[in-house]
Amino acid sequence: NLVQRGNEYYESLEYQNALELYNDAISSNPYNSLTYLKKGNCLFHLNRISEALDVYNQALKVNPNYQSAIYNIGLVYYSLRQYNNALSQFDKCLYQQLFNNNNAQNDGVPSVNQLDALTPSEEDIIYNKAMCLYQLNLKKDALTLFNKCNELKPNQPSTLNNIGRCLNDLNKKQDAIKYFDSALESNQNYYI
């Protein structure tokens, strides 16, 4: 199977070889959104960012609600420093999760209280949304989401560090130091 062989190359970090097999798989079956996603991931790793974005959008043409493609589009926008666009994609992901749980607001932007309905598998989405908010200088909102990440997946050094960064930027220096220390304690190899 072309996709399985592509996956083997992908797992071996041989993205160009994987890309060729995913291209062949798409030629054979252009209706498999997962294959488009994998192709987009290869392109992203090959630093062919605009092509990756196009392929993720092709995945959405096949499956308009494909959360992984939406999420990866957010990652592409983040890598391009288009934080508002990335934020929009991460909100779509969260909205889909909440909508599937019948907890969504009608405006497509989940509230912090609605985030309580999420499971740790959504922590990456929340974390990346918080990173966008931080980059957009919305430190209080970012702090709220980083704290939510810490509830979902406690004591992750990067989350603790980002809580500390937010607190530091909000002139809560003593609290920030506690989080920086906790980040270091949870992983001695972590650099702030």
Backbone as CSV, one residue per row, in Angstrom:
resi,resn,N_x,N_y,N_z,CA_x,CA_y,CA_z,C_x,C_y,C_z
1,ASN,0.847,-1.178,0.000,0.000,0.000,0.000,0.895,1.244,0.000
2,LEU,0.588,2.190,-0.865,1.395,3.402,-1.015,1.447,4.242,0.257
3,VAL,0.309,4.384,0.923,0.255,5.205,2.134,1.099,4.575,3.234
4,GLN,0.990,3.267,3.402,1.788,2.597,4.436,3.278,2.753,4.174
5,ARG,3.682,2.603,2.931,5.096,2.786,2.585,5.507,4.241,2.820
6,GLY,4.621,5.180,2.474,4.890,6.587,2.747,5.048,6.841,4.238
7,ASN,4.194,6.198,5.021,4.278,6.344,6.482,5.619,5.852,7.018
8,GLU,6.111,4.763,6.452,7.411,4.230,6.891,8.522,5.238,6.609
9,TYR,8.495,5.834,5.428,9.488,6.870,5.116,9.314,8.074,6.039
10,TYR,8.070,8.442,6.275,7.795,9.596,7.139,8.353,9.359,8.536
11,GLU,8.087,8.174,9.076,8.583,7.841,10.421,10.109,7.837,10.471
12,SER,10.752,7.563,9.349,12.219,7.571,9.260,12.761,8.956,8.914
13,LEU,11.873,9.943,8.905,12.209,11.336,8.600,12.685,11.525,7.160
14,GLU,12.307,10.609,6.286,12.639,10.710,4.863,11.431,11.324,4.151
15,TYR,11.265,12.622,4.357,10.052,13.309,3.932,9.891,13.371,2.413
16,GLN,10.973,13.530,1.688,10.869,13.600,0.230,10.369,12.277,-0.342
17,ASN,10.908,11.153,0.162,10.450,9.838,-0.300,8.989,9.605,0.082
18,ALA,8.636,10.008,1.292,7.244,9.863,1.737,6.328,10.709,0.856
19,LEU,6.763,11.921,0.560,5.970,12.829,-0.271,5.657,12.211,-1.627
20,GLU,6.634,11.581,-2.247,6.420,10.956,-3.554,5.362,9.855,-3.468
21,LEU,5.415,9.066,-2.414,4.428,7.993,-2.258,3.038,8.551,-1.957
22,TYR,2.968,9.608,-1.151,1.668,10.226,-0.882,1.086,10.843,-2.153
23,ASN,1.943,11.418,-3.000,1.475,11.948,-4.282,0.871,10.834,-5.134
24,ASP,1.558,9.693,-5.174,1.045,8.551,-5.933,-0.275,8.060,-5.347
25,ALA,-0.363,8.042,-4.027,-1.595,7.592,-3.363,-2.751,8.535,-3.683
26,ILE,-2.487,9.828,-3.719,-3.534,10.802,-4.041,-3.973,10.644,-5.496
27,SER,-3.015,10.350,-6.365,-3.381,10.107,-7.770,-4.307,8.906,-7.888
28,SER,-4.075,7.898,-7.063,-4.918,6.696,-7.075,-6.271,6.929,-6.421
29,ASN,-6.273,7.723,-5.352,-7.509,7.979,-4.610,-7.505,9.424,-4.122
30,PRO,-8.059,10.333,-4.908,-8.049,11.755,-4.522,-9.099,12.122,-3.470
31,TYR,-9.737,11.137,-2.862,-10.809,11.399,-1.902,-10.439,11.003,-0.479
32,ASN,-9.151,10.850,-0.205,-8.699,10.467,1.123,-8.044,11.679,1.789
33,SER,-8.769,12.308,2.690,-8.262,13.527,3.335,-7.013,13.259,4.177
34,LEU,-6.891,12.064,4.739,-5.724,11.735,5.552,-4.450,11.753,4.711
35,THR,-4.529,11.283,3.483,-3.346,11.292,2.624,-2.923,12.717,2.307
36,TYR,-3.883,13.605,2.086,-3.540,15.011,1.885,-2.856,15.578,3.130
37,LEU,-3.385,15.219,4.295,-2.786,15.699,5.540,-1.333,15.254,5.639
38,LYS,-1.088,13.990,5.351,0.278,13.457,5.435,1.188,14.138,4.416
39,LYS,0.659,14.383,3.228,1.441,15.102,2.214,1.767,16.511,2.713
40,GLY,0.783,17.179,3.276,1.016,18.509,3.825,2.066,18.493,4.922
41,ASN,2.027,17.471,5.767,3.018,17.362,6.843,4.429,17.214,6.269
42,CYS,4.563,16.422,5.212,5.878,16.288,4.572,6.359,17.635,4.048
43,LEU,5.477,18.327,3.350,5.845,19.630,2.809,6.244,20.597,3.916
44,PHE,5.505,20.560,5.023,5.828,21.430,6.156,7.234,21.123,6.671
45,HIS,7.530,19.826,6.830,8.856,19.435,7.327,9.961,19.748,6.322
46,LEU,9.616,19.805,5.055,10.581,20.168,4.014,10.680,21.687,3.843
47,ASN,10.006,22.407,4.729,9.995,23.876,4.739,9.385,24.461,3.459
48,ARG,8.437,23.731,2.908,7.681,24.208,1.749,6.298,24.623,2.268
49,ILE,6.329,25.688,3.047,5.196,26.084,3.876,3.960,26.450,3.056
50,SER,4.111,27.259,2.036,2.930,27.669,1.263,2.306,26.474,0.546
51,GLU,3.137,25.533,0.100,2.596,24.320,-0.519,1.844,23.477,0.517
52,ALA,2.397,23.413,1.718,1.722,22.660,2.786,0.344,23.254,3.054
53,LEU,0.272,24.575,3.105,-1.008,25.245,3.331,-2.009,24.877,2.242
54,ASP,-1.568,24.880,1.000,-2.451,24.509,-0.116,-2.960,23.083,0.025
55,VAL,-2.082,22.186,0.425,-2.469,20.772,0.549,-3.426,20.570,1.727
56,TYR,-3.189,21.253,2.834,-4.129,21.152,3.957,-5.507,21.658,3.538
57,ASN,-5.525,22.708,2.725,-6.814,23.197,2.220,-7.461,22.198,1.267
58,GLN,-6.664,21.453,0.524,-7.214,20.383,-0.319,-7.856,19.305,0.557
59,ALA,-7.225,19.000,1.682,-7.805,18.025,2.607,-9.171,18.496,3.082
60,LEU,-9.298,19.813,3.296,-10.586,20.366,3.736,-11.631,20.338,2.623
61,LYS,-11.197,20.374,1.380,-12.161,20.240,0.280,-12.750,18.836,0.258
62,VAL,-11.930,17.852,0.612,-12.403,16.472,0.678,-13.272,16.269,1.915
63,ASN,-12.834,16.846,3.032,-13.550,16.698,4.305,-13.539,18.052,5.016
64,PRO,-14.581,18.859,4.821,-14.595,20.234,5.353,-14.459,20.349,6.872
65,ASN,-14.728,19.299,7.598,-14.642,19.347,9.061,-13.436,18.595,9.605
66,TYR,-12.438,18.392,8.772,-11.267,17.604,9.162,-10.413,18.411,10.135
67,GLN,-10.571,18.104,11.414,-9.954,18.896,12.464,-8.430,18.922,12.371
68,SER,-7.816,17.823,12.013,-6.352,17.797,11.921,-5.847,18.754,10.850
69,ALA,-6.570,18.861,9.747,-6.168,19.793,8.693,-6.343,21.236,9.168
70,ILE,-7.442,21.507,9.849,-7.679,22.848,10.384,-6.571,23.219,11.378
71,TYR,-6.251,22.283,12.252,-5.199,22.506,13.250,-3.858,22.783,12.562
72,ASN,-3.527,21.974,11.555,-2.247,22.155,10.878,-2.192,23.473,10.101
73,ILE,-3.321,23.909,9.581,-3.368,25.227,8.953,-3.031,26.293,9.996
74,GLY,-3.545,26.111,11.206,-3.192,27.023,12.300,-1.701,27.022,12.577
75,LEU,-1.088,25.840,12.560,0.359,25.759,12.785,1.138,26.451,11.667
76,VAL,0.652,26.298,10.436,1.305,26.981,9.311,1.234,28.489,9.507
77,TYR,0.044,28.985,9.803,-0.095,30.430,10.013,0.777,30.906,11.171
78,TYR,0.847,30.107,12.226,1.692,30.489,13.355,3.155,30.582,12.907
79,SER,3.603,29.592,12.138,4.995,29.603,11.672,5.276,30.799,10.764
80,LEU,4.235,31.286,10.091,4.369,32.470,9.236,4.156,33.776,10.013
81,ARG,3.952,33.647,11.322,3.705,34.778,12.220,2.416,35.522,11.881
82,GLN,1.478,34.793,11.318,0.145,35.338,11.049,-0.764,34.881,12.192
83,TYR,-0.571,35.494,13.345,-1.173,35.014,14.580,-2.694,35.109,14.591
84,ASN,-3.264,36.145,13.998,-4.721,36.232,13.953,-5.318,35.102,13.115
85,ASN,-4.683,34.794,11.984,-5.160,33.672,11.163,-5.004,32.349,11.899
86,ALA,-3.881,32.178,12.575,-3.664,30.952,13.348,-4.712,30.827,14.451
87,LEU,-4.949,31.930,15.144,-5.938,31.951,16.221,-7.309,31.523,15.710
88,SER,-7.673,32.003,14.550,-8.952,31.644,13.948,-9.050,30.131,13.716
89,GLN,-7.974,29.539,13.249,-7.974,28.094,12.991,-8.069,27.302,14.302
90,PHE,-7.329,27.732,15.325,-7.384,27.028,16.604,-8.767,27.171,17.240
91,ASP,-9.393,28.345,17.065,-10.766,28.517,17.552,-11.722,27.565,16.821
92,LYS,-11.524,27.383,15.522,-12.365,26.435,14.779,-12.224,25.029,15.342
93,CYS,-11.001,24.653,15.660,-10.769,23.321,16.245,-11.488,23.173,17.579
94,LEU,-11.332,24.173,18.436,-11.990,24.121,19.740,-13.503,24.129,19.589
95,TYR,-13.996,24.934,18.675,-15.433,24.996,18.434,-15.958,23.634,17.984
96,GLN,-15.227,22.985,17.092,-15.650,21.653,16.648,-15.716,20.685,17.815
97,GLN,-14.707,20.724,18.669,-14.703,19.838,19.838,-15.910,20.116,20.721
98,LEU,-16.153,21.386,20.968,-17.261,21.756,21.835,-18.601,21.483,21.170
99,PHE,-18.695,21.742,19.889,-19.934,21.482,19.149,-20.265,19.989,19.194
100,ASN,-19.240,19.182,19.039,-19.448,17.734,19.102,-19.921,17.294,20.479
101,ASN,-19.583,18.087,21.495,-20.036,17.795,22.858,-21.290,18.567,23.230
102,ASN,-21.900,19.262,22.240,-23.110,20.071,22.454,-22.919,21.166,23.484
103,ASN,-21.722,21.727,23.530,-21.441,22.797,24.486,-21.017,24.089,23.819
104,ALA,-21.165,24.215,22.522,-20.592,25.354,21.806,-21.462,26.596,21.879
105,GLN,-20.812,27.738,21.839,-21.513,29.005,21.670,-21.848,29.154,20.193
106,ASN,-22.784,30.017,19.890,-23.155,30.227,18.495,-22.146,31.060,17.726
107,ASP,-21.309,31.835,18.407,-20.399,32.723,17.688,-19.095,32.053,17.264
108,GLY,-18.904,30.801,17.606,-17.721,30.082,17.165,-16.486,30.301,18.011
109,VAL,-16.579,31.077,19.076,-15.438,31.297,19.952,-15.784,30.712,21.318
110,PRO,-15.082,29.646,21.721,-15.403,29.033,23.008,-15.002,29.918,24.181
111,SER,-15.831,29.899,25.216,-15.495,30.648,26.421,-14.576,29.801,27.293
112,VAL,-13.953,30.440,28.270,-13.067,29.708,29.172,-13.846,28.638,29.923
113,ASN,-15.085,28.935,30.345,-15.885,27.936,31.044,-16.158,26.730,30.156
114,GLN,-16.356,26.952,28.882,-16.591,25.831,27.985,-15.352,24.959,27.842
115,LEU,-14.178,25.533,28.064,-12.962,24.746,27.969,-12.911,23.660,29.034
116,ASP,-13.699,23.816,30.107,-13.749,22.781,31.129,-14.274,21.461,30.584
117,ALA,-15.008,21.504,29.465,-15.559,20.291,28.870,-14.521,19.526,28.050
118,LEU,-13.335,20.108,27.867,-12.329,19.485,27.015,-11.501,18.464,27.782
119,THR,-10.950,17.543,27.050,-10.080,16.526,27.620,-8.635,16.866,27.289
120,PRO,-7.674,16.203,27.925,-6.268,16.525,27.647,-5.869,16.401,26.181
121,SER,-6.586,15.661,25.390,-6.215,15.543,23.974,-6.343,16.871,23.238
122,GLU,-7.073,17.808,23.787,-7.212,19.123,23.181,-6.199,20.129,23.734
123,GLU,-5.348,19.680,24.636,-4.391,20.582,25.271,-3.496,21.268,24.249
124,ASP,-3.095,20.556,23.198,-2.238,21.168,22.181,-2.931,22.339,21.483
125,ILE,-4.223,22.170,21.221,-4.963,23.245,20.568,-5.013,24.467,21.485
126,ILE,-5.336,24.230,22.747,-5.427,25.332,23.710,-4.065,25.993,23.876
127,TYR,-3.016,25.182,23.954,-1.663,25.711,24.116,-1.298,26.620,22.936
128,ASN,-1.559,26.153,21.732,-1.212,26.956,20.557,-2.071,28.205,20.446
129,LYS,-3.321,28.110,20.873,-4.157,29.311,20.911,-3.559,30.306,21.913
130,ALA,-3.123,29.813,23.057,-2.502,30.680,24.062,-1.230,31.327,23.517
131,MET,-0.461,30.570,22.745,0.755,31.125,22.149,0.414,32.273,21.194
132,CYS,-0.655,32.106,20.423,-1.096,33.184,19.527,-1.486,34.422,20.331
133,LEU,-2.270,34.210,21.378,-2.697,35.335,22.210,-1.495,36.046,22.819
134,TYR,-0.514,35.274,23.244,0.698,35.872,23.812,1.404,36.730,22.761
135,GLN,1.528,36.182,21.552,2.200,36.933,20.480,1.426,38.190,20.090
136,LEU,0.118,38.158,20.274,-0.729,39.315,19.975,-0.802,40.294,21.152
137,ASN,0.024,40.031,22.178,0.124,40.882,23.360,-1.152,40.872,24.203
138,LEU,-1.892,39.777,24.152,-3.079,39.590,24.988,-2.680,38.657,26.135
139,LYS,-1.836,39.187,27.003,-1.173,38.382,28.038,-2.149,37.772,29.045
140,LYS,-3.166,38.536,29.470,-4.123,37.995,30.445,-4.894,36.817,29.849
141,ASP,-5.321,36.962,28.601,-6.045,35.869,27.946,-5.127,34.665,27.749
142,ALA,-3.888,34.933,27.365,-2.921,33.849,27.199,-2.700,33.134,28.527
143,LEU,-2.557,33.909,29.602,-2.345,33.330,30.927,-3.502,32.405,31.311
144,THR,-4.722,32.837,31.041,-5.892,32.009,31.362,-5.800,30.661,30.639
145,LEU,-5.424,30.686,29.377,-5.349,29.436,28.619,-4.145,28.591,29.019
146,PHE,-3.023,29.221,29.311,-1.877,28.437,29.790,-2.215,27.764,31.123
147,ASN,-2.953,28.457,31.980,-3.389,27.834,33.239,-4.305,26.649,32.957
148,LYS,-5.169,26.778,31.946,-6.039,25.671,31.570,-5.205,24.482,31.073
149,CYS,-4.182,24.774,30.297,-3.274,23.710,29.842,-2.629,23.015,31.025
150,ASN,-2.256,23.799,32.021,-1.620,23.219,33.201,-2.590,22.338,33.984
151,GLU,-3.864,22.671,33.949,-4.878,21.801,34.578,-5.018,20.496,33.801
152,LEU,-5.045,20.602,32.480,-5.260,19.422,31.647,-4.059,18.487,31.629
153,LYS,-2.877,19.076,31.618,-1.638,18.297,31.561,-0.636,18.981,32.485
154,PRO,-0.690,18.640,33.777,0.077,19.376,34.786,1.596,19.294,34.617
155,ASN,2.223,20.386,35.015,3.668,20.465,35.195,4.496,20.236,33.936
156,GLN,3.969,20.641,32.793,4.768,20.607,31.566,5.690,21.823,31.574
157,PRO,6.993,21.618,31.421,7.926,22.754,31.530,7.582,23.928,30.625
158,SER,7.209,23.664,29.379,6.921,24.776,28.471,5.689,25.556,28.927
159,THR,4.692,24.845,29.454,3.498,25.528,29.949,3.829,26.354,31.186
160,LEU,4.564,25.766,32.115,4.954,26.489,33.329,5.789,27.720,32.969
161,ASN,6.700,27.571,32.027,7.524,28.689,31.590,6.656,29.798,30.985
162,ASN,5.679,29.415,30.170,4.834,30.433,29.543,3.909,31.109,30.548
163,ILE,3.479,30.385,31.563,2.732,31.031,32.651,3.632,32.066,33.317
164,GLY,4.874,31.673,33.573,5.833,32.613,34.160,6.067,33.826,33.279
165,ARG,6.183,33.616,31.975,6.384,34.742,31.050,5.197,35.705,31.104
166,CYS,3.989,35.139,31.097,2.797,36.003,31.164,2.781,36.793,32.464
167,LEU,3.024,36.104,33.570,3.022,36.781,34.863,4.096,37.865,34.915
168,ASN,5.272,37.563,34.389,6.350,38.543,34.351,5.933,39.769,33.535
169,ASP,5.326,39.534,32.379,4.875,40.646,31.530,3.754,41.448,32.178
170,LEU,3.018,40.801,33.081,1.930,41.479,33.799,2.425,42.066,35.124
171,ASN,3.765,42.156,35.272,4.421,42.730,36.456,4.109,41.983,37.744
172,LYS,3.936,40.682,37.629,3.772,39.827,38.816,5.038,38.984,38.934
173,LYS,6.134,39.672,39.222,7.481,39.087,39.167,7.665,37.913,40.127
174,GLN,7.188,38.047,41.370,7.384,36.971,42.346,6.637,35.703,41.929
175,ASP,5.423,35.877,41.435,4.666,34.715,40.955,5.356,34.103,39.741
176,ALA,5.892,34.956,38.886,6.583,34.474,37.690,7.770,33.604,38.076
177,ILE,8.529,34.046,39.043,9.711,33.297,39.471,9.321,31.904,39.952
178,LYS,8.216,31.793,40.670,7.745,30.476,41.144,7.499,29.532,39.972
179,TYR,6.883,30.054,38.897,6.610,29.211,37.728,7.883,28.880,36.958
180,PHE,8.801,29.831,36.874,10.080,29.540,36.219,10.827,28.449,36.985
181,ASP,10.820,28.563,38.326,11.461,27.542,39.163,10.778,26.186,38.984
182,SER,9.460,26.187,38.923,8.726,24.929,38.732,9.055,24.299,37.376
183,ALA,9.204,25.129,36.350,9.576,24.612,35.028,10.928,23.926,35.095
184,LEU,11.865,24.548,35.806,13.197,23.959,35.940,13.166,22.687,36.786
185,GLU,12.362,22.683,37.844,12.255,21.509,38.703,11.647,20.319,37.969
186,SER,10.678,20.598,37.097,10.004,19.494,36.398,10.866,18.899,35.295
187,ASN,11.897,19.655,34.863,12.810,19.136,33.851,14.128,19.899,33.984
188,GLN,15.107,19.222,34.546,16.402,19.859,34.792,17.097,20.312,33.501
189,ASN,16.712,19.720,32.373,17.321,20.078,31.091,16.575,21.195,30.379
190,TYR,15.555,21.732,31.001,14.752,22.781,30.376,15.416,24.126,30.577
191,TYR,15.534,24.868,29.496,16.142,26.194,29.561,15.059,27.252,29.374
192,ILE,15.058,28.230,30.233,14.082,29.311,30.157,14.610,30.388,29.242
